[in-house]
Amino acid sequence: MSLKSIELQIAIPKTFEAGKVAEQKQQQSQLNQDLANALTEKRAEKMKESVMETEEYAKTNPDRKNDQQQNEQKQNEKRKQEEEMKTIHPYKGSFVDFTG
């Protein structure tokens, strides 16, 4: 297969264009990969620096009086609930239907 000079005038510039396009695609894929790696590194660094879970003993409360009052209120509520549970009749209901 022989190429004529006119065909070569068209073929040679097209090979350069094809080479440029292939190089651009390769560079674009490399840039995308680099960007993905950078984002992954940023996420990993952020995960290292942020606290995911806190232990209950790690929580601090500067107002201890308020904390004690809340504990007392919770204990009182528990006592009231226990008393209510003791007074509930085993087979009688607690709801009265006045309709009808």
N, C-alpha and C positions, 0 to 999 in steps of 0.2 A: 504494500500500500504506500503509495507515494503522495506527498502533500505538495500542493502547488504553492507558490509564493504568496498568493492572495489569501489562501487558507491559513498560512502561517502568520500573516499579518493580523488575522482575527484570533487565532488560537493562542498565540503567545500572550497577549494582554489578558485574555480570559483566564489563563492559568495563574497569572499574578493576582487577579481579582479573587479567584477561588482560594488561593493561598492566604490572602489577607483575611477573607471571610472565615476560613478555618482557624486562623490564628486568633481572631477576635472572639470566636466562640470558645476557644480553649482558654483565653484570658478571662472571659466572662465566667466560665465555670470555676476557674481558680479563684476569682474574686468572690463568687457566691460561697465557695467552700471556706475561704478565709473569714467572711462575714459570719457564717454559721459557727465557726470555731470561736470567734470573738464573743458572740452572744452566749454560747455555752459557758465560756470562761466567766463572763460577767454574772450569769445565773449561779454558777458554782460559788463564786466569791460572795455573792449576796446571801446565799444559803448558809455559808460559813459564818457570816457576820450576824445574821438574824436569829432570834430565839424562836424555836418551833413550839416548845412546850415549857411551861413553868411549873415548878414544884410548888405545892401548897405552902411549905415552910419558907420558900423563897420570897413570898409576897410580904411586903412590909406595910404596916399601917401606923402612921405617925400619931394618930389619935387613939390611944389604947382605951381610954374611958368609953368612947363610943363603941369600940369593939366589945368591951365587957357588957355594956348595956344591950347590945344586939344579942350576945350570948344568953343573957338573962331573959330577954324577950322570947328567944327560941325555946328556952327551957320551960317558960311559962306556957307557951303555946302547946308544947308537947304534953305537959301535965293536963291541960284542958282537954286535949284530944283523948288522952288516956281515960280521963273521967267520963267523957262522953261515950267512949267505947264500953265502959263498964255499965253505964245506964241504959244502953240499947237492949231492948227486949229481944229474945232470940227468935220469936215467931210473929210478933206484932210489928206492923209497918210503922213508918214515921210520917207518912203522907196521908193527909185527909182530903178526900175529894168532895167538895161541896156542890158540885154541879149535878143536876139531875133531880 
